[in-house]
Amino acid sequence: MAGWKSRGAALTIFAILFGLLAISDFAKPVMPDANFVFLGHKLTGHANAVMGPLFGILLLVFAYGIWTMRRYALPVAYIFTAWVVVNMVLYNLNNPNLPQPPLYFAIGTIALGVGVPLATAIILSRRQAELT
């Protein structure tokens, strides 16, 4: 294909991971004890049934944008990174009495939750000229 450029291994993996995250968001309404967290609050009932799939759609669109190297994926990556940070901070502020997870789990959650979208944003920024 003329003009086709590889997205590379990292962006391919990230697109797949965001696709899997979308699937997990679609499943939130039907999985017991699987609640979507919105602005630091665990949603239940109708709110969970609406917001989980809604974010699933957004994540599928984002994954497609990464997969096809679309220009819109770059700002979405930065917005999603900020969203994850805000959601994590608000969740901890809204739930101060929850038992704290082991330190290795907390570090791993933060590293993956913030690291993957931030790495996606950085890689897309570096390859901005290749985005269509």
C-alpha positions in Angstrom: 0.0 0.0 0.0 1.3 3.4 -1.0 1.9 5.7 2.0 1.2 2.9 4.5 3.4 3.0 7.7 3.5 0.5 10.5 2.2 1.6 13.8 4.8 -0.5 15.5 4.7 -3.1 18.2 4.0 -0.8 21.2 1.0 1.0 19.5 -0.3 -2.3 18.3 -0.2 -3.7 21.9 -1.8 -0.6 23.3 -4.6 -0.6 20.8 -5.3 -4.2 21.7 -5.2 -3.4 25.4 -7.7 -0.5 25.0 -9.9 -2.8 23.0 -9.8 -5.3 25.8 -10.6 -2.6 28.3 -13.6 -1.6 26.2 -14.8 -5.2 26.3 -14.5 -5.1 30.1 -16.5 -1.9 30.3 -19.2 -3.4 28.1 -19.4 -6.3 30.5 -19.7 -4.1 33.7 -23.6 -4.2 33.8 -23.8 -8.0 33.6 -20.8 -9.0 35.8 -21.5 -9.3 39.5 -19.5 -6.9 41.6 -18.1 -5.2 38.5 -18.8 -1.5 38.8 -17.7 1.4 36.6 -15.9 4.1 38.5 -16.9 7.6 37.4 -15.3 10.6 39.0 -14.2 8.5 41.9 -17.6 6.9 42.6 -18.5 3.3 42.0 -21.7 3.3 39.9 -24.4 0.7 40.4 -27.8 0.0 38.7 -28.8 2.1 35.7 -25.8 4.4 36.0 -23.5 1.5 35.7 -25.5 0.0 32.9 -25.2 3.3 30.9 -21.7 4.5 31.7 -19.9 1.2 31.3 -21.0 0.6 27.8 -20.7 4.3 26.9 -17.1 4.3 27.9 -16.7 1.0 26.1 -17.7 2.7 22.9 -15.3 5.6 23.5 -12.5 3.1 24.2 -13.3 1.1 21.0 -13.1 4.4 19.0 -9.8 5.2 20.7 -8.4 1.7 20.0 -9.5 2.0 16.4 -7.8 5.5 16.2 -4.5 4.0 17.5 -4.8 1.0 15.2 -5.4 3.1 12.1 -3.0 5.9 13.2 -5.8 8.6 13.2 -5.0 12.1 14.2 -7.8 12.2 16.8 -6.2 9.5 18.8 -3.5 11.9 20.0 -5.7 14.3 22.0 -7.8 11.4 23.2 -4.7 9.7 24.6 -3.8 12.8 26.7 -7.4 13.3 27.8 -7.7 9.6 28.8 -4.4 9.9 30.8 -5.7 12.9 32.7 -9.1 11.1 33.2 -7.3 8.1 34.8 -5.3 10.3 37.1 -8.4 12.3 38.2 -10.5 9.1 38.6 -7.8 7.5 40.8 -7.3 10.5 43.0 -11.0 11.1 43.4 -11.7 7.4 44.2 -9.1 7.5 47.0 -10.4 10.8 48.3 -14.0 9.5 48.3 -13.1 6.2 49.9 -10.7 7.0 52.7 -11.8 4.1 54.9 -11.2 1.3 52.4 -8.4 -1.1 53.3 -5.2 -0.2 51.5 -3.9 -2.7 49.0 -0.4 -4.0 49.2 2.2 -1.4 48.1 3.3 -3.5 45.1 -0.4 -3.7 43.9 -0.9 0.0 44.3 2.3 0.8 42.4 1.4 -1.7 39.6 -2.1 -0.2 39.3 -0.8 3.3 39.0 2.0 2.3 36.6 -0.3 0.5 34.2 -3.3 2.8 34.6 -1.4 5.9 34.0 1.6 4.5 32.1 -0.2 2.9 29.2 -2.3 5.9 28.1 0.7 8.2 28.8 3.1 6.0 26.8 0.4 5.9 24.0 0.2 9.7 24.0 4.0 10.1 23.9 4.5 7.6 21.1 1.6 9.2 19.1 3.1 12.6 19.7 6.5 11.5 18.4 4.8 10.0 15.3 2.4 12.9 14.8 3.5 13.5 11.2 2.4 10.0 10.3 -1.2 10.4 11.7 -3.9 10.8 9.2 
